[in-house]
Structures are given as C-alpha cells and as structure tokens.
C-alpha cells in the first residue's frame, strides 16, 4: 500500500513557485507572486492542491534539478499532469505582470534569428524529452 | 400584477434590443424583462491604453487578464471559447443553475447577462445571401430593408470591392474598413498573387463586414486600435446590445426591468398575454400583462419557455448550431517581423470556400492575429517542455494566425432539444442530443482540408485542427422554425408563434437554417422586422 502523501507547507509552496519561476524565466519572483501562485493553486486545483497527489511533485521536492526533465517527460507520458498545470499557472502569473512584460513582449529580431531560435529550441526540447522520459518514470515509481 | 403594456420583450440580447426599437421609436409602451447580469469588477480596472503599454505599466493587469479567481487560466479543453475572457465571464454567469441544460455531447452556452451572448460576440456582420435567407424561412426582399436599418443603427464597417462581394451579401451604408495588421496585409498581398489558383479551388479572401465603428456615431467612438478588444470595448466602438439598452431608456415609453427570470407565459384571450417571472432579488413571482409578447431570450431559452408554457414536456424540437474548428497557423512569411502596435484584435480577414460552386453551402473562416491573447494559453497545446515552448512562442506569437472556421447546419433527426420534467417535480431541464449525420461530418473534414491547403498557399502553416466541441460556437437556432406549413411548435413567417394570437419569436429559434457565416446580424435584422410587424398589429 502506498504511503500517504506528505502535505506541502506554505514555505514549500513558495519554494515551488521560486523553482518554477527560475526554470521558466530565470528569476526568483517577489513574495506577492508567491502568494498569487498559492491562491491560483487553491482556485484551480482546490484546497488539496498543496498536498500534491502526484508522486513526481514529491520527487521534485527532493530533487530540484529534475524539474526540466519532469516537465519534458510529462509531455510524452502525462500532458495533463498537475506539474505541467502548475508550470502553466506560474507562466500566467509572470506574464500578467509589468515586471516581466519585456520578456513576454520581446520583439523578434529578424527572420534569420527567429528561424535559428526555433531550430535551437526544438533540438533542446527533443534532448530534454529523451532524458525526461526515464526521469519521469523513476519519479512515478519513487513513492 | 403589473399594469398592461403594449409589448413585453424577454431578454436584452441582439434580438431583444432590435425587436424593441421599432416599437419604442413609434411611441408604444415596451417593457424589457431581463436578468441583466453585468461585469461590475473588471471593466473599471482596465486603462484606456494600447495592449503593450498596459502590459508594461499596469500593476493590476493580473486581475482582469487572469481573473480574481483565475478563471482566465484555462487548463482544460478549449470549451466555452477563448474569447470569453474574465471581463466577459458575466455573460455566462449562473446559467447552470437558472437555466439547467444537460447533454453528454453538446456544450450549451446560455446567457442571462445584459446584452446576452452578443456581449462577447466577434462582431462579424455578413448579411445572408438570398438563397440563405430563403432556406432560413425569410423573404430576401423584405429582410434587405431591415439589414439596412440595423446597419445604420449599430454601425457596420467593411470593404466593398473584393472577391467576397458576391458571397457575403450587400449593405448600402458601410463605414470605412478597419485597418489590417501586419499579418493581414501580407496574407492579402499573397492572396492577390495566388488568386487564380485559389479561385480555381473556389476559395476567396477579403475583408469582413464588422459591427465596429471606424468613424464616430451616436456618441460612440471609432476603434482606437489598442489591440484590447478581447478585454474591453473602449468608447463602445464594437456594437454590443448592452449599448442599445441605455439608448432605449432615453424614451419615456421604454422600461428595462431586472433582475427578472421569465418562467412562462399564458394567453388569456386574443391580444392578452400574462407573463410569469421570478424576481431574483426578492425571489417572489410577479405577473406582467402585455398586448404582445416578444420572445428574444436566446434560441434555447425561448424554446424552453415555449415548451414549458405549452406543457410540452418530452417533445423533441429540432436544433441547429454552427460547428466550429480552430486552425492555429504559423504565418511563416511574417516570422521575425516586428508587429504593428497599432492594431485591433478582431477578425482581420474572411475566407470563404464554395464547395459546390453555386453559393448554396458556403464554408466561412475568420482570420485573427493571436497577439493579445497572451502566451500562457498556448503552453498546454504544444507538445514540448514549457520552458522551450515559451521561447518558441515568444518568436512566433506576432506571426500566429488563428483561423476560426464555421460550417453551415440544417435540422436533422440527430440534433434535438427536449424539455424534461425534473424527477423531484420542482422544475425542468433542457436536454440536448447532438449526433450529426456521419456524412455531414465527413463533408466538413473534407472542406477543412481544402481550407488548410489554401492557407498553406497563403504562407500560413496550419499546425493542427482543434475542435472545441459541439455547441461552442454559441450560435443556436431552428427550435421553432418559420414555415408556411401549419404545424405545432413552429412560427409563422410573420414571427408569430403558432397556437397563439400575440406571442412572437424574434430570436434564432425561428430561423429554419443556419449558414456558416454567423447569425447575429441576421438575428438583429429579423428582430427589427418582427418588431415592425408587432407594431403594425398593435396599430391595426
């Protein structure tokens, strides 16, 4: 029988917010964003959201380096995972803020750079997904 | 019990407001009963500034872009429509409890808001072709006049001479078309180069007619090109029916009463209708008396009221709805170009496919630029890690074109709505069955392939087709179709409900057919026609 999932504390919720934010745009957001993130979790996933029901979230608390690979693995194995939904929520919070508007409104710098960027990001994605699938499977079985 | 009025109009949407106009202008007493929900939170927060400026400067933007309850962060299927942003959510508020509807395969959208579903419409305003009007049960010559009246009332803009001229119906009074954005300019110039090939495939491109002002009218301002049209309606440039209610309230013979949910009606004698409504503040019932009743509560709700009033439970009614498909495209000829800051967020171009070559079964698509809908909404749809997806979206967002494609619909045995009494005897609910014929679905997929081929020819690479589900177009019709045949639960060509002397149907429920081009503008013209007929009846 699997062990009951350990509830995450408020500080763990804040840490998760920082982790996802650093992963997405490389910044540690101020406290108001962390509060907003927790409010968003409650609104979208219910009160139990801080007690993540998925083992990969618990795995992530112990292995913070794994976030990019869990995200990439989830693309292949579970696109509807709570983890990906949390990343989308955090993206929404960052995007709807003047502090990070420049990142999201970034103007293109010519067709060549745009095409090269697309190729580069696609290659990175594929590599991450190749590594991400086994990491995700390990996380799934780790509970 | 209220004193008798000449006419009582149920609802405040596109049909209701335009049905009321001829009566009110002629001096008849008109009561409009409506629940009338409205946005009291978000519209006050949105500054009158361009999208990029808002994003860079407004610290409160998260409230209206995401919603106070994060209702603007869609994590499931496309469902109710990406255009229903938090400032527009009130349009669908409380309908699950007040207008219970069940279906396993149809996402019904009802509205109890002031302005109805058109509070969130896209404002595309094509008149129907004569053949489409005839199939809908309308007289083309008669309706043309009402199209012009409504066009003058609401303000319609658009171009006159392009390849859509023969396919979209004509209007005499048009304001200048909206300025196209960078994507639309490039796509249209590509179309002009590829025109002969595309026209051989019977695909045509042009500018849409839009119920949007490009010149001032009746105290409303021209579109400011702030690219904020999904979030706010600055200066009332986009016509929404809630703008019509205060206009009508300027007449002393018009009364807007809310919050009333109309439950049923009863004819006591010729020209004597009792309307039973529930006040949502006091929860007590109230009876209104009218010489004429105009039902314009939205096609599904009108059907519900008629079935309940006639006690026709378990009686299936026909129903039509435009099937919608979204095709997100990368307009690769535009990739890497800086987007214009001065632009609007509404439909930029219209593409029409004439599969039979005789204009009888047109397929229509609107092309939108994605920019102002934000990047996070697309994260879940791309099969790549979020970090990389975000950087890809950064690069492609200004060149992302969303094609919203709609198919025609005709009544058939697989598409019905039925009013079922509740098991505990306290109420009822509308049940919708939606199983379109397989050959129709096959034909739609075939048409979509042609459209996608045409898009590729226009340098737009279609990523995939997304079906948001049956019912999500929010275009519903045909429950009480207009017909010459004397059949119960139908409407006479005048709009009068059969079996009554003084009850008229002025919304989509009376239209017997639904072309692909969106029905709101035609609803308004038909409602104006029905209002005029009621007026003549009262005078006679």
Interface residues (C-beta under 8 A of the other chain):
Chain A: X23 X24 X25 X36 X39 X40 X43 X44 X68 X71 X72 X75 X79 X84 X85 X87 X88 X89 X91 X92 X93 X95 X96 X97 X98 X101 X102 X103 X104 X105 X106 X107 X108 X109 X110 X111 X112 X113 X114 X115 X117 X118 X121 X122 X124 X125 X128 X129 X132
Chain B: X52 X55 X56 X57 X58 X59 X61 X62 X65 X66 X69 X70 X72 X73 X75 X335 X336 X337 X338 X339 X374 X375 X376 X379 X380 X383 X384 X385 X386 X387 X388 X389 X390 X391 X392 X394 X395 X396 X398
